[in-house]
Amino acid sequence: MTKTLRFSALFAVLLLGACSAPTSPEVAASPASGMLSAQSVLTWQVLRQGDSGRDVVTLQYLLRHRGQTVTVDGAFGAGTNTAVRNFQSANGLTVDGIVGGNTWEKLIATVRQGDNNNAVRAVQDQLRSGYSYSSVTVDGAFGPGTDTAVRDFQTKRGLGADGVVGLNTWHALVTGSSTGGTGTTASLASQILNNSRITLGTSSSTSGGNPRQNIADTAAGRLAKRGCAGNANCGLTVALKRSMLQAMANMGAGNSMYITSIAGGVHSTYSDHYAGLAFDIGTWNGVSLASPNSAHTAARNACLAAGSDPSQTFNAYYDPPGGHSNHVHCAWN
């Protein structure tokens, strides 16, 4: 899975919705247009052709909601690129196929209990697959179960728990971080930097992309430098996902580990490293993982317990893609 850059912008966004519905703190009715609008300064995940993952699924559902024909498969291929460009052209946006802040904010639609559409499916998929709300069914029907999950999600991220998925809730779902309160990506990165149990590697084939620099940049509110398959210094950056940072911090509370890679280096083309979703462990509780041993299993189990994706968490004994005999690779959605 790959997610690239994030985009910061000052914007005015129009969100389609019925004016007769109760107004959420996240949105305000525009008397002139009869549409929902909001204004803020937010940082979004930027997606483009070649990316894949949970946020691409969200993008594809939203494109469908906006009348575009696209397959929902989580892969930003040629078909999704065409749909994005068509949507951008129809909405007066720069037609570049890149989904940054302006495109996200035209795509998202405010949804609430009683709605039934593809935008609701996007919310449900994020809640179920991205945030482990296993009771939520991705059926497009915003019922009591989805409402309960949305309110819980909002509460945990310091948002108004009104059950309405407006601008700030969409932003939190897509970026994996809260706009307020504790536990932001920057504060988590600071915790990791100050945890003596977590040793962050200082070498990488990506200039400025070693684990320690990745975390230091995140703590300072900057994007992390990442590599690319076959090109360690491709000049791209990525926002490290909050869920991955939270897991790293949690694992470091009772274990010691040496992190050899986060976003930098040369990995497979669609590596979770490049999406800011993965890290590699080279030493676990004082035991080197340079060769297969029981610490491989212990480290992988710790990652799974911290919420890593079982199908994307590899070690010497569970390694379908190969190449993980000397470290443990852990990735989050």
N, C-alpha and C positions, 0 to 999 in steps of 0.2 A: 504494500500500500504506500502511496506517495502523496504527500501534501506539501506544497511549496509555500513560499512567502506569505506574509500577511500585509494588509494594506490599511493605512490610516488616512482618514479623510474627514473633512467637515462637510456635512451633507444635509439636504432636505429630502426626505423619503416619503413616498406615497404608498400606503398600504390599503388595499381594497377591503371594504367591509361595509356592513349596513349601519347607517347612522342611528337607526332606531335601537341598536343594541347598547347595553350599558357601556360607558367609556372606561377603559382601563387606565391606570396611571401611566402606562407605557405609551399610550396613543391618545390623540386628541382629534375630535371631529373638525373637519374643515367646512364651514358653512357654504363657501363658494363652490366647492367641488363635490361635496357629498362623499368625500373619500377620507380615509384615516391617514393622518400624517404624524411625523415625529421628527425631531431634530436632535442630533447628538454628535459626539466625536467618539468613534469606536474603531477598534482594530479587528479586522476579519481575516480568517484563513483565505488565502488566495489560491484558486484552483485553475489549472489549465490542462490542455491535452497531454496525456501521459500519466496524469495523477490517478490515484484510485483510493478507495476506502470509504469509510462511513459518511464523510461529508460530501463525497461525490454522489452517494445514494440520495442524500438530502437534496442536493442540487437537481438530480434527475427527477425526483418526485415534484419538486417545485416547478421545473420546466414543464412537466405534464400538467400541473395545476394551471399554468399560464398558457396552455393550449399548444405547446410544442409536442411533437412526436419523438419520443426517445425511449430507449430500453433502460430499465432500471436494473443495472448490473454492478454498479460501483466502480466501473472502469470508464475514465474520461477518454473515450476514443473519438474517432472521426464523426460519428453520429451525434454524440453529445456536443462536440465542437460546433457542428453545423447548427444545432438547436440553440446553443448559446449565442452564436452570431446572429441568428434570425431574431431572437428575443432582444438582443442589444439594438439591432437596427430598428425594430418596431417600437422601441421605447426611448429613442433619441440618445442612446449611449454610444460610447466609442466602440466600434465593431472590431474587436481584437481577439475574441474567443477566450479572454482571460476574465475569470470571475473574481473581481475585487469588490471593495466596499460598495461602490455605486450599483453594480449588478446585483449583489446580494440583496441590497435594500429595495430594489425594484421587484425582485423575485418573491421575497417573503410576504406572506399574507397573514393577517391576524386571525387566529382561530380560537374557538372556545367550545364549551360543551354544547352539543346539538348540531355542530357542523359535521359534514361528511364529504370529504374530498381528498385529493392527493396531498395537499398541504398538511392535512391531519396525519396522513400516512408518514410524511417526512418527520413530523414530531414524534409519532409513535415508534418509528424505527430508531431514532436517536435515543429515546428513553429506554427502549428494550435492549438494543444491541450496543449502544454507546455508554449507557449508565446503569445497566443491569436491573432495570425494572421489568423483571421476568413476567409479571402478571399482565403487562400491557400487550394487547394483540394488535398487530399491524393490519388493520382492516379498514381504515379510513373513517371509522365512526367514532366521534369524540363523545364517549359516554362517561359514566361515573368513574370507571376504572382509570381511564386516561386523565380525567380531571383530578383524581386523587394523586396520581403520579406527578402531574404537572405542578400541583400545589406543593408537594413534598420537594420536588426539584427546586422550585422557586425559593422555598424556605431555606434550604441548605446553601443557597447561593446569595442570600441576602436580598432577594427580590421581593416585590409585593406579591404575596401568595394569594392571588385572585383567580387562578385557574385560566387566565387569558394569556395565550401565547402571542405576545406582541414583540416589539423590537428588541428589548433587553433580554427577554427569555430566549428568543431565537438566537441572539448573539451568544448567550451563555451555552446554549445547546451546541452550536457550531464550533465555538472556540474552546469549549471545555473549561472556561474560567469565569469567575464572578466579577461584576463591575464594582463590587464593594465588599467590605468585610475582610475577614482573615482568610488565609489559604489561597491567595492569588498566586499566579505562576512566579512572580518576582519574590514573594515572601517564602515560598517553598524552596526556590533556588537558594535563597539566603540561608535557610535552615540546613540545606544540604552542604553548602560551603563551610558552615560552622560545625558540622558533625564530624568529630574526629574518627568515627567508625567508618566513614565513607571516604575512601581515597580516590581522588579523581585524577586519571592519567593526564600527563602534560605533553604527550607526543601524539602527533597525527600527521598523515600525509596531506591533510588539508590545512593550509596556513590559517592559523587562528581558529581551527576547528577541533582542537583537542577537548576532551571531556571537561577539564577544569575551565577552559575558556568558554565553552558552551554554557556552563552553569553560571559563570561570572557575568556573561553578557545578559543572560536571562534575569539574573538578580538585579541588574542595572536597567532593566526594561528594554533591552536591545534584542534583536533577533539573533539566533545562533547561526554561525557559518556551517554550511553543509557541503558534503562532497557530492559527486555524481558517479555513476558506473563508468569506469574507464577514464574518469577525469577528476582527480582529487581536488582540483582548484577551479571549479566551474563558476565561481563567483555568486552562487545562490545562497540564500539564507532561509531559515525556517523558524517558526514559533514552536518551542518545545511544549508538548501537550501537558496540561495540568494533571491529568490522570496518571501519566507516566511519572511526573515529578512527585506527586503525592505518594505513589507506590515506592519510589526510591527512598523517600524520606521515612516512610513507614518501615521498610525493610532495614534501614540503618538504625532504627531505634533499638533493636535487640541483636543485630548481627554486624559483623565487619565485612567489608567488601571493597574490592579494587575494581573501578570502572575503567575499561580500556577503550570504549567507543560509545558515543551518543549519536551526534549528527554528522560528524566528519568521517573522512576515509572513503575508500572505494568498496562498495557493496554491490549487491545485485540491482538491476535497473529499477525495480519497484520496491526497494528496501524500505522497511518501516523506519530505519534510521533517518532517511531523507524526509520522512513525514514528521519527524520530531516525536516519534512514538516508541522508540526502542533504545535499549542500552545493552552493552556486553559486559559480562562479569569475568574477570581474569583470575581473581583470587576470592575465595569464600571462607570466611572465618579462619583466616590464616593458612588455608590449604590452597596451593596453586592448582589451577584447572588446566595447566599446560598439557596434561595427559588424562585419559579417562580414569576417574576414581569416584568414590562415594560422595564427594563434595559436589560433583556435577548434579547428582540427583537431589541433594539437599538444597542447592541453589535454585534449581528449576522449580522444586516444590515451593520454595519461598516466594518465587515470582508468581506462581499460580495462585498461592494464597493471597497475594497482594492484588490480584485481579488481572493478571496478564492473560492474553488470549492463548488458550492451550494449543491451538493449531499453529501459532506463530512463536512458540517458546521452545527453543531447541538446546540440546546438549549432546554429549557424546553418545547417549543411549536413546535419545529420541531426536532424530536428525534426518527427516525426509529430504530436505534440500541439499544436505551435505555441507561440510566445511565448518562444523561447530565442535570438533573434537578437542579443541584447546581452549574453549570458553563456553559460557552459557549466554544465549541470546534471548532476551525477554522483550516482548512487544505488547502494547496496549492498543485498544480501539480508540 
